[in-house]
Amino acid sequence: MKNFKNFISKHWIGCWISASVLFTLIIHFLFSFQAPNDFLTAKWDAGDLLAYASTVTLGFLAIWQNKKKKMILLRID
């Protein structure tokens, strides 16, 4: 488990990109089939779901950048 955490911490950008591509492929795969009944019919389009996921991702990116900027400012002072 420790090796896995070390790998993720060293290669987090590649892991994040891989997870994003995998998420996109899963969404594409799920939305390419017709639902067998009305209960399973999607209320959103695939683009709506991907736009939501992208917005959340950009929010996390903004938080990360703010924390990084604060750490740099604290080192200068």
MIVEX-106718 format. One record per atom (N, C-alpha, C, O): residue number from 1; residue in one letter; x, y, z. Coordinates in steps of 0.2 Angstrom, whole numbers, plus 2048, in hexadecimal, padded with zeros to 3 digits. Layout:
# MIVEX-106718
{NUM, "A", {X, Y, Z}} ...
END
This chain:
# MIVEX-106718
{1, "M", {804, 7FA, 800}} {1, "M", {800, 800, 800}} {1, "M", {804, 806, 800}} {1, "M", {803, 80B, 7FD}} {2, "K", {80A, 806, 804}} {2, "K", {80E, 80C, 804}} {2, "K", {811, 80D, 7FD}} {2, "K", {812, 813, 7FB}} {3, "N", {813, 808, 7F9}} {3, "N", {816, 809, 7F3}} {3, "N", {811, 80C, 7EE}} {3, "N", {813, 810, 7EA}} {4, "F", {80A, 80A, 7EF}} {4, "F", {805, 80D, 7EB}} {4, "F", {804, 814, 7EC}} {4, "F", {804, 818, 7E7}} {5, "K", {805, 816, 7F2}} {5, "K", {804, 81D, 7F4}} {5, "K", {80A, 821, 7F2}} {5, "K", {809, 827, 7EF}} {6, "N", {810, 81E, 7F2}} {6, "N", {816, 822, 7EF}} {6, "N", {815, 823, 7E8}} {6, "N", {817, 828, 7E5}} {7, "F", {813, 81E, 7E4}} {7, "F", {812, 81E, 7DD}} {7, "F", {80D, 824, 7DB}} {7, "F", {80E, 828, 7D7}} {8, "I", {807, 824, 7DF}} {8, "I", {802, 829, 7DD}} {8, "I", {805, 830, 7DF}} {8, "I", {804, 835, 7DB}} {9, "S", {809, 831, 7E4}} {9, "S", {80B, 837, 7E6}} {9, "S", {811, 83A, 7E1}} {9, "S", {811, 840, 7E0}} {10, "K", {815, 835, 7DE}} {10, "K", {81A, 837, 7DA}} {10, "K", {817, 838, 7D3}} {10, "K", {819, 83C, 7CF}} {11, "H", {812, 835, 7D1}} {11, "H", {80F, 835, 7CA}} {11, "H", {808, 837, 7CA}} {11, "H", {804, 834, 7C6}} {12, "W", {806, 83C, 7CE}} {12, "W", {7FF, 83D, 7CF}} {12, "W", {7FC, 840, 7C9}} {12, "W", {7F6, 840, 7C8}} {13, "I", {800, 844, 7C5}} {13, "I", {7FD, 847, 7BF}} {13, "I", {7FB, 842, 7BA}} {13, "I", {7F6, 842, 7B7}} {14, "G", {7FF, 83D, 7B9}} {14, "G", {7FE, 837, 7B4}} {14, "G", {7F8, 833, 7B6}} {14, "G", {7F4, 831, 7B2}} {15, "C", {7F8, 832, 7BD}} {15, "C", {7F2, 82E, 7C0}} {15, "C", {7EC, 832, 7BF}} {15, "C", {7E7, 82F, 7BD}} {16, "W", {7EC, 839, 7C0}} {16, "W", {7E6, 83D, 7BF}} {16, "W", {7E4, 83D, 7B8}} {16, "W", {7DE, 83C, 7B6}} {17, "I", {7E8, 83D, 7B3}} {17, "I", {7E7, 83D, 7AC}} {17, "I", {7E4, 836, 7AA}} {17, "I", {7DF, 836, 7A6}} {18, "S", {7E7, 831, 7AD}} {18, "S", {7E4, 82A, 7AB}} {18, "S", {7DD, 829, 7AE}} {18, "S", {7D9, 826, 7AB}} {19, "A", {7DC, 82B, 7B4}} {19, "A", {7D5, 82B, 7B7}} {19, "A", {7D0, 82F, 7B3}} {19, "A", {7CB, 82C, 7B2}} {20, "S", {7D2, 835, 7B1}} {20, "S", {7CE, 839, 7AD}} {20, "S", {7CC, 835, 7A6}} {20, "S", {7C6, 835, 7A4}} {21, "V", {7D1, 833, 7A3}} {21, "V", {7CF, 82F, 79C}} {21, "V", {7CB, 829, 79E}} {21, "V", {7C6, 828, 79A}} {22, "L", {7CC, 825, 7A3}} {22, "L", {7C8, 81F, 7A5}} {22, "L", {7C1, 821, 7A6}} {22, "L", {7BD, 81E, 7A4}} {23, "F", {7C0, 827, 7AA}} {23, "F", {7BA, 829, 7AC}} {23, "F", {7B6, 82B, 7A5}} {23, "F", {7B0, 82A, 7A4}} {24, "T", {7B9, 82F, 7A1}} {24, "T", {7B6, 831, 79A}} {24, "T", {7B4, 82B, 796}} {24, "T", {7AF, 82B, 793}} {25, "L", {7B8, 826, 796}} {25, "L", {7B7, 820, 792}} {25, "L", {7B1, 81C, 795}} {25, "L", {7AD, 819, 791}} {26, "I", {7B1, 81C, 79C}} {26, "I", {7AB, 818, 79F}} {26, "I", {7A5, 81C, 79D}} {26, "I", {79F, 819, 79C}} {27, "I", {7A5, 822, 79E}} {27, "I", {79F, 826, 79C}} {27, "I", {79D, 825, 795}} {27, "I", {797, 824, 794}} {28, "H", {7A1, 826, 790}} {28, "H", {7A0, 824, 789}} {28, "H", {79D, 81D, 788}} {28, "H", {798, 81D, 785}} {29, "F", {7A0, 818, 78C}} {29, "F", {79D, 812, 78B}} {29, "F", {796, 811, 78E}} {29, "F", {792, 80E, 78A}} {30, "L", {795, 814, 793}} {30, "L", {78E, 813, 797}} {30, "L", {789, 817, 793}} {30, "L", {783, 815, 792}} {31, "F", {78B, 81D, 790}} {31, "F", {786, 820, 78C}} {31, "F", {785, 81E, 785}} {31, "F", {780, 820, 781}} {32, "S", {789, 819, 783}} {32, "S", {788, 816, 77C}} {32, "S", {783, 811, 77B}} {32, "S", {781, 80F, 776}} {33, "F", {780, 80E, 781}} {33, "F", {77B, 809, 781}} {33, "F", {774, 80C, 783}} {33, "F", {774, 811, 786}} {34, "Q", {76F, 809, 780}} {34, "Q", {768, 80B, 781}} {34, "Q", {766, 808, 788}} {34, "Q", {768, 802, 789}} {35, "A", {763, 80B, 78C}} {35, "A", {761, 809, 793}} {35, "A", {75B, 804, 792}} {35, "A", {757, 804, 78E}} {36, "P", {75C, 7FE, 796}} {36, "P", {756, 7F9, 795}} {36, "P", {750, 7FB, 798}} {36, "P", {74B, 7F8, 796}} {37, "N", {74F, 800, 79C}} {37, "N", {749, 802, 79F}} {37, "N", {749, 809, 7A0}} {37, "N", {74F, 80C, 7A0}} {38, "D", {743, 80C, 7A2}} {38, "D", {743, 814, 7A3}} {38, "D", {747, 816, 7A9}} {38, "D", {749, 81C, 7A9}} {39, "F", {747, 812, 7AE}} {39, "F", {74A, 814, 7B4}} {39, "F", {752, 815, 7B3}} {39, "F", {755, 819, 7B6}} {40, "L", {755, 811, 7AF}} {40, "L", {75C, 812, 7AD}} {40, "L", {75E, 817, 7A8}} {40, "L", {764, 818, 7A6}} {41, "T", {759, 81A, 7A5}} {41, "T", {75A, 81F, 7A0}} {41, "T", {75D, 825, 7A3}} {41, "T", {75B, 828, 7A9}} {42, "A", {763, 828, 7A0}} {42, "A", {766, 82D, 7A3}} {42, "A", {762, 834, 7A3}} {42, "A", {75F, 835, 79E}} {43, "K", {763, 838, 7A8}} {43, "K", {75F, 83E, 7A8}} {43, "K", {764, 844, 7A5}} {43, "K", {762, 849, 7A3}} {44, "W", {76A, 842, 7A6}} {44, "W", {76F, 847, 7A3}} {44, "W", {772, 844, 79D}} {44, "W", {772, 83E, 79B}} {45, "D", {775, 848, 799}} {45, "D", {779, 846, 793}} {45, "D", {780, 845, 796}} {45, "D", {782, 847, 79B}} {46, "A", {784, 841, 791}} {46, "A", {78B, 83F, 793}} {46, "A", {78F, 846, 794}} {46, "A", {794, 846, 798}} {47, "G", {78E, 84B, 790}} {47, "G", {791, 851, 790}} {47, "G", {790, 855, 796}} {47, "G", {795, 858, 799}} {48, "D", {78A, 854, 799}} {48, "D", {788, 858, 79F}} {48, "D", {78C, 855, 7A5}} {48, "D", {78F, 858, 7A9}} {49, "L", {78D, 84E, 7A5}} {49, "L", {791, 84B, 7AA}} {49, "L", {798, 84C, 7AA}} {49, "L", {79B, 84D, 7AF}} {50, "L", {79B, 84C, 7A4}} {50, "L", {7A2, 84E, 7A3}} {50, "L", {7A3, 855, 7A5}} {50, "L", {7A9, 857, 7A7}} {51, "A", {79F, 85A, 7A3}} {51, "A", {79F, 861, 7A5}} {51, "A", {79F, 861, 7AD}} {51, "A", {7A3, 865, 7AF}} {52, "Y", {79B, 85E, 7B0}} {52, "Y", {79B, 85E, 7B7}} {52, "Y", {7A2, 85B, 7BA}} {52, "Y", {7A4, 85F, 7BF}} {53, "A", {7A4, 856, 7B8}} {53, "A", {7AA, 853, 7BA}} {53, "A", {7B0, 858, 7B9}} {53, "A", {7B5, 858, 7BD}} {54, "S", {7B0, 85B, 7B3}} {54, "S", {7B5, 860, 7B1}} {54, "S", {7B5, 866, 7B6}} {54, "S", {7BA, 868, 7B8}} {55, "T", {7AF, 868, 7B8}} {55, "T", {7AE, 86E, 7BC}} {55, "T", {7B1, 86C, 7C3}} {55, "T", {7B5, 870, 7C6}} {56, "V", {7B0, 866, 7C6}} {56, "V", {7B2, 864, 7CC}} {56, "V", {7BA, 863, 7CC}} {56, "V", {7BD, 865, 7D0}} {57, "T", {7BD, 861, 7C6}} {57, "T", {7C4, 860, 7C5}} {57, "T", {7C7, 867, 7C5}} {57, "T", {7CC, 868, 7C9}} {58, "L", {7C4, 86C, 7C2}} {58, "L", {7C7, 873, 7C2}} {58, "L", {7C7, 876, 7C9}} {58, "L", {7CB, 87A, 7CB}} {59, "G", {7C1, 874, 7CD}} {59, "G", {7C1, 877, 7D4}} {59, "G", {7C7, 874, 7D8}} {59, "G", {7CA, 877, 7DC}} {60, "F", {7C8, 86D, 7D7}} {60, "F", {7CE, 86A, 7DB}} {60, "F", {7D4, 86D, 7D9}} {60, "F", {7D9, 86E, 7DD}} {61, "L", {7D5, 86F, 7D2}} {61, "L", {7DB, 872, 7D0}} {61, "L", {7DC, 879, 7D3}} {61, "L", {7E2, 87B, 7D5}} {62, "A", {7D7, 87D, 7D3}} {62, "A", {7D7, 883, 7D6}} {62, "A", {7D9, 883, 7DE}} {62, "A", {7DD, 887, 7E0}} {63, "I", {7D6, 87E, 7E1}} {63, "I", {7D8, 87D, 7E8}} {63, "I", {7DF, 87C, 7E9}} {63, "I", {7E3, 87E, 7ED}} {64, "W", {7E2, 877, 7E5}} {64, "W", {7E9, 875, 7E5}} {64, "W", {7ED, 87B, 7E3}} {64, "W", {7F2, 87C, 7E7}} {65, "Q", {7EC, 87F, 7DE}} {65, "Q", {7F0, 884, 7DC}} {65, "Q", {7F0, 88A, 7E2}} {65, "Q", {7F5, 88D, 7E3}} {66, "N", {7EA, 88B, 7E5}} {66, "N", {7EA, 890, 7EB}} {66, "N", {7EE, 88D, 7F1}} {66, "N", {7F2, 891, 7F4}} {67, "K", {7EE, 887, 7F2}} {67, "K", {7F2, 884, 7F8}} {67, "K", {7FA, 885, 7F6}} {67, "K", {7FE, 887, 7FA}} {68, "K", {7FB, 883, 7EF}} {68, "K", {802, 884, 7ED}} {68, "K", {805, 88B, 7EE}} {68, "K", {80A, 88C, 7F0}} {69, "K", {800, 890, 7EB}} {69, "K", {802, 897, 7EC}} {69, "K", {803, 899, 7F3}} {69, "K", {808, 89D, 7F4}} {70, "K", {7FF, 897, 7F7}} {70, "K", {800, 899, 7FE}} {70, "K", {806, 896, 801}} {70, "K", {809, 89A, 805}} {71, "M", {808, 890, 7FF}} {71, "M", {80E, 88D, 802}} {71, "M", {814, 891, 7FF}} {71, "M", {819, 892, 803}} {72, "I", {814, 894, 7F9}} {72, "I", {81A, 898, 7F6}} {72, "I", {81A, 89E, 7FA}} {72, "I", {81F, 8A1, 7FB}} {73, "L", {814, 8A1, 7FB}} {73, "L", {814, 8A8, 7FE}} {73, "L", {817, 8A7, 806}} {73, "L", {81A, 8AC, 808}} {74, "L", {815, 8A2, 809}} {74, "L", {818, 8A1, 810}} {74, "L", {81F, 8A0, 810}} {74, "L", {822, 8A2, 815}} {75, "R", {822, 89D, 80B}} {75, "R", {829, 89C, 80B}} {75, "R", {82D, 8A3, 809}} {75, "R", {832, 8A4, 80C}} {76, "I", {82A, 8A7, 806}} {76, "I", {82D, 8AE, 804}} {76, "I", {82D, 8B2, 80A}} {76, "I", {832, 8B6, 80C}} {77, "D", {827, 8B2, 80E}} {77, "D", {827, 8B7, 814}} {77, "D", {82B, 8B5, 81A}} {77, "D", {82B, 8B8, 81F}} 
END
